[in-house]
C-alpha cells in the first residue's frame, strides 16, 4: 500500500486505466461467448468444455428492460412544439432506439458510456450525428477532489492509412483555464511520437460544454467510472467448469461397459437363439453402470447459476420451475423486483445524461439552451391487458392522467391518433359525436376559423 501511495497521480491513473482496459477486453470476450476453457483437452480427443453464455443473457435482458420499448422525450405535455419536432428529427436520423440499445449494451459490459455529438450541415438542414464511443478508446482526466470536474477527454484509436500501414490517431477534447473547450487532433506512426494532424487543425468548440457526454451504467459512489452488469463474472467460469465436468462424466460413464473374467475373447459363443455361452462355470460377464444420476452435481450447477443471476439481479425464469403464463401482473412484478430496481437506477444515470444530451442537441440546432425534456419510460414487463385497460379507464375518468399520457404509455403517437380519429369520424358522418367528445375533453373542435 505504501508503494502504491508513493506513486504519482498520473501513474495511479495510468494503472487504473490499464486495469480497466483488461476488464473491458474480458467482458467483451465473454459477451461474445469466447469463454476461457476450464478443462484441459488433448489433441485428437473430444472437447468436453461447456460454455453456458449467461453473460450475454444478463447484458441483453438488462438492455431490453431499459430501452426495449420506445422512450419518449417530451417538452410540453399536451402539444407538440417545434422544438419537440426538431428533437424527434435528430433522433430519427440517428435511429433512436437502435442507438439507445447499443448504448445500453456497451454500458452493461463496460460500466460507462460516452456519446459524442458531431454537427453536420448548416442552417435549417443542420443536424447532429451521435456516436457511441467505445470506452476502451477514451481516457479521462479530472480533478481528484471533484470527479465531476473533467478537464480532458482523450480518444485514441488505430486505423489503416492510405498506404495500408497502421496509423494511430488521438483526439484531445481539452478545457482551458477560461472554461473553453478545444478539440485537438494528433497522428502517429508505429514507434513515433504524437504530432499535430495537418489535415485536422485545432478547433475551438462553440459551446460551454464539450462535444462528448458520459454517464455511469450503475452507480459507483466516489468513482468516475460506474459498475458494469458483470461484476460477478468469476462465477461464469465456475458454472462452465461444473457443466463441463458433468458432460465429461456422462461421456465416459453414461453408457454401460461390459466386463468379463476367466475367458478369452474368442471363448464366448453366441447360440442361434442369441444366447451367450461362456466357456466354463468360473467365467463371468456383467455390465458396469453409473450408480447415480449426478443429482448432486446438477444441484450444485443450478445453485451456481442462481448465485450468478442473483448477483446480476436477474431472475432465473425456468419454465421447469415457474409457470410464467399462470402468474398475475403483480406476481410477475414481484418476481422481477431485483431487475426492476436495477433498471430504476439505470433510469437515473442514463436519464440524467439523456436530459442534458437533448438540451445540447437543441442548442446545437439553434433552438435555445433552456429546454429540459421529460422522459417517458416504457414498462418492460408483460402486461395483463384487462388490468391495463381498467387502469387506463380509471385514470382518464378521474383525470389522473391525460389522454396523451395514456397513448404514449401504450406506444402510440398522440397527434397521429388524434388526426386519425377525427378523419374517421368525419368520413363516417358522425361529426356531432366528434364535436361533443372534443368539447368534453377541453380540446379544439377542429373546425375553428383561420
Secondary structure, 3 states (H helix, E strand, C coil): CHHHHHCCHHHHHHHHHHHHHHHHHHHHHHHCCCCCCCCCCCCCCCCCCCCCCHHHHHHHHHHHHHHCCCCEEECCCCCCCHHHHHHHHHHHHCCHHHHHHHHHHHHHHHCEEEEEEEEECCHHHCEEEEEEECHHHEEEEEECCEEEEEEEEEEEEEEECCCCCEEEEEEEEEECCCCCEEEEEEEECCCCCCEECCCCCCEECCCCCCCEEEEECECCCCCCCCECCCCCCHHHHHHHHHHHHHHHHHHHHCCCEEEEECCCHHHCEECCCCCEECCCCCCEEEEECCCCCCHHHHHHHHHHHHHHHHHCCCCCCCCCCCCHHHCCHHHHHHHCHHHHHHHHHHHHHHHHHHHHHHHHHHHHCCCCCCCCCEEECCCCCCCCHHHHHHHHHHHHHCCCCCHHHHHHHCCCCHHHHHHHHHHHHHHCCCHHHHHHHHHHCCCCCCCCCC
